[in-house]
Amino acid sequence: MARDSSRDAHSGYVGSGSRLSGRLNAPGPFNVNGEFVGEIHSEDEVSVGASGNFDGRIHAQRVVVEGGGRVSGEIAAQDVIVHSGGSIAGVAVQAANLTLEAKSDADGAHFQIHRDFKRSSSQTPGAPVPPQQAREPENANA
């Protein structure tokens, strides 16, 4: 049986077809290709893959939503990237840098973009990310 090398680079992995719920503290990158409901804290990257579905709160240095991946809930990260075909629905996003590629979906998302935003472990876990008055992010590519 061939080994999946994509898992080697991550501290954790939820595989396609798997479901996980709860609160997770990941010391390194974490990949969601199945279904995750709850909260993830990572000092590194959290990626939601093509077959991934995340519902809850993500606190990370970087959040990447691949094409086909879906996030609903809250995101607090230095960098948030939603690739073409990826979706963030009803999400409150707090970040320094936001990239929405063409053909990505940000239905009902609220953005709070701060150039000096620093996501740190001193933020209160579980604290709500306040929605902002509707405005276009300065560096969003839609």
Number of C-alpha atoms within 10 A of each C-alpha: 3 4 7 7 8 9 15 10 12 18 14 18 19 19 17 15 10 13 15 14 13 10 14 14 14 18 14 16 21 25 21 25 24 21 20 22 17 15 21 21 23 23 18 19 24 28 25 29 23 18 17 27 22 27 19 19 25 26 27 28 21 23 26 19 28 22 21 18 25 25 24 22 21 27 27 27 27 24 21 25 19 29 20 18 17 27 26 25 18 15 23 23 24 27 24 19 21 24 18 22 17 14 15 22 20 20 12 12 19 23 23 22 19 15 10 10 16 16 19 15 12 6 11 8 13 13 9 13 18 13 15 14 9 10 9 11 16 12 12 14 13 12
